[in-house]
């Protein structure tokens, strides 16, 4: 039997508005999620027991398939191979994308696949970004990231992604704690309303320049690299998620390539297109 295959695309946050900590320790957010074609690839097939190969540091794909099997009342008996291209722990959602792809591949092959609402709930239990990757298209994510609203956004732009080689990779928790320490959070509802208003006015890619900046940019330590991409001609540049990856948006591939050349060897870089 041939293995089932899936492509797991990375995401960038076109905006990220963050509120104060909630009683459960999580933060209320309003963020715009957009896929880009920096992609991992997964292969899944039946096996005697669960095994995840190709990426030794994986935990989330294994957890996803274990929970899916428990929900379906079966043993987790799949073999998965992950081919990584999305940089790890960079704010691009690689682990979440892989988990969602594995869930979809395995669920489609169950004798009685889980209904979409049950699969969504399972995805929420794995992490805030995982539900986003279950369905195509850009989305507004709210709550802790699990409440999703589809968006019809322009897709005709190019993306330069960069991860500085000398930056320390903080955990997402550390970045949020640093954000709290900087006094972040007040005025969330007003800032969320401003994001929604600017989203409603966005009809061309260059309108993304008017979206509010990522609230976690300073806490991530990656903001200076985003400033370099703006100086290189990006009509919008910001940190993705909790970093350390940054992105710059350009009207042409040529402009994006020119920008990453200016970064030289100081960063790992990718050129990507927006994908649905």
N, C-alpha and C positions, 0 to 999 in steps of 0.2 A: 504494500500500500504506500502510495506516495505521501510525503508529509504535507500538511496544510501550511500555507505560507501567508504572511501578512507583513505589511510595511507599517512601521510606527514612526510618525513624523513628530519632530520637535515642535515646541510652541514658543512664542514670545508674548510678553505682556505689553500691549500697546498703551496701557495705562494701568496703574495700580494705586488705588486709594485705600488707605489702611486706617481703621479706627482703633480705639483703646482696647486693652485685653477684656475679654468677656469672663463671666464667672467660671466657664470651663477651661480657661487658660488660652483659648484660641482668640484670634482677632477677627473682628468684622471687616470684610473687604468688599470692594467693588472694583473688578478688574476686567480688562478686555483681552481675551485670549485669541491668538491667531496662529494657525499652523504654518510652518515653513518646511521646505523640503531638504532639511538635514534629517536623515532617517536611520533608524535601526531596522533590522530585519529579523523576523522570527520564523522558525519552523517548528511545527508541533505534530506529533504522531502518538498513537497508542503505545504503551509500554507496560512492563510488569509492575513498575512503581514510578513515582514521580522523580524526575531527574531534570535539572536545568544545567545546560552546558554553554560554553562559548564566552561566558562572562562570570568569572569566579566570584565577583563581589555581589552578585544578585541576591537579594532577599525578597523583593516585592513580587516578582513573578511567581516564585515558589509559594509565597503567602496567598497570592490571588488564586492560584489553582487549588491549593489546599482548602481554602474557604469555599470555592465554587463546588468542589466535590462534596464537602460537608453539607452545603445547602441542597445539593441534588441527591444526597443520600447514597453516595457511591464512594469507592476508594479513589484517591488521586493517582491515576495510572496513565501519566503522559510523560513523554520525553520532549523537552523544548531545547532548541538551540538558538541563542541570541547572537547576532552579528552587530557589534556596536559601532556607531558613527557619531551619535549624539554625545557630546562631552558629559562626563559624569559629574553630578553634584554642582551644576553650573547655573541652575535657574531656568533650564530649557525643557524641563519635564520629561527627560528621557526615561526614567524609571516608571513614571506614571503612564507614559505612552506604551511602554513594553507591557505593563500589567494589563492595560485595557485591551491591547491586541491579543494577549494570551487568553484573557477571559472570553473574548469574542470567538476566537478559534476553537477553544474547548467547548464553549456553550453551544455553538452551532452543531457540534458532533455528539451532544448528549441525546439519549433516546427521547427525553422530554426536556428540551431547552428551557431555561428560566425565562420568564416573561421580562420585558424591558424594565419594568419598575423594580423587580427583584434584583436584576443585574445591576441597575443603578444604585440601589441601596447597598449591595455588596461592594461596588466600586467606592462609594462614599466611605465605607469602613476601612478602606486601604489608604486613602489619602485624598486631600481636597482636589487635586488636579485630575485624578483618575476618571471621574465621571465625564469630564470634558472630552476625553479622547474616545468615548464610546460612540459618539455621533459626529458626522462631518460638520464643517462650517465654523466660522468665528462666533464667539459667544460672550455675553456679559455674564460673569460669575459673581455671585453675591453670597451672603452668609459667611461661612468659612471657605467658600469656593464651590459649594455643592449645588447652589441654586443657579440654574443655567437658563439664559434667555438667548435664543438664536438672534444673530445680527446679520444684516445684509450690508457688508462693508466692501468698498472697492478693493480689488485684489491685484491691480496692475502696478506693482512696485517691486523693487529688488531689495534684498536685505544683506547687509554685511554684518556678520557675527564675529565677535572677538572676545577672547579670554586672555587677559594679561598673564604672562608667564611668571611674573614675580609676585602675584597677589596670593595671599593666604586664603584658602577656601574655608570660610566660616560655615558652620551649620546654619540651617534656616532658623532654628531656635535662637542661636546667638545673634543673628541679624535682627530678629524681632525684638530681642531683649535690648540690643543697642538702640533700636528705634524708640522703644519706650524710654530708655535713659536719656535720649535727646529731647524728650517732651512731646513725642508724636502722639497723634490720636484725636485731640480736641477738634471740634467742628466737623466731625465726620459727615453728618447728614448734609450740611451745606456743601462740602466738597464732593460728595456723591452726586448731589443734584447738579453741580456744575459739570461733572463728567457726563451725566446723562444728557444735559443740554448740548454740550459740544459734540457728543456722539450723534445726536439727532441732526446736527448741522453738517456732518461729514459726508460729502458726496464724492470727493476726489481724494486720492492718497495724500496729497499735500495738506489736506485739512487735518490730518493726524498731528500736524505740528501744533495744533491748538489744544490737544488733549492734555490734561494735567500730567505732570511728571510723576514718575514712580516714587512713592513716599519712602521706599526703602533704599533709595539710591545712595544717600549719604551713609547710612548705617552699613551698607554692603562694602564700602570702600572702593567701589568700581566706578564711581561717577566721573573721575578725571578722564578715563578712557572714552566714555560717552561724549565728553566735551571735545575730545580729539576728533571723533567721527563727525561731530557737527562742524568743527573747523575745516574738515575735509570735504564738506559739501552736503552732508546728510540733511534732509529737510525735517527729520526727527531722529534723535538718538537718545537712548536711555538704557538703564539696567533692566534686564529681564528677571522677573521674580525677585528672589533674594540674592541674585548674582551668583558668581562673579561675572557671568557672561553679560556683554552689552551688545546692542544692535544699533545699526544706522539704517535708515530707510532712504532709498535713492530712486530716481525716476528711470535710470538705465543701469544695465549690468556693467557697462563701461565705467560709469561713475563709481559704482560699488567696488569694482576691482582697483581703481585708482586709489580709493580711500584706504583699502587694506594694504596696498603697497606702501603707503606712507607710514603705516605702523611698523613695517619692517619685521624684525625677528622678535620684537618685544611682546608679541601676542600670537596665539594660535588663531587662525581665521578661517571662515567659511563664507562663500557667496551662495545665497539661497533665494528662491522665489517664494512668494506667498502661495499656499495651496489650501484648497477647500477642505 
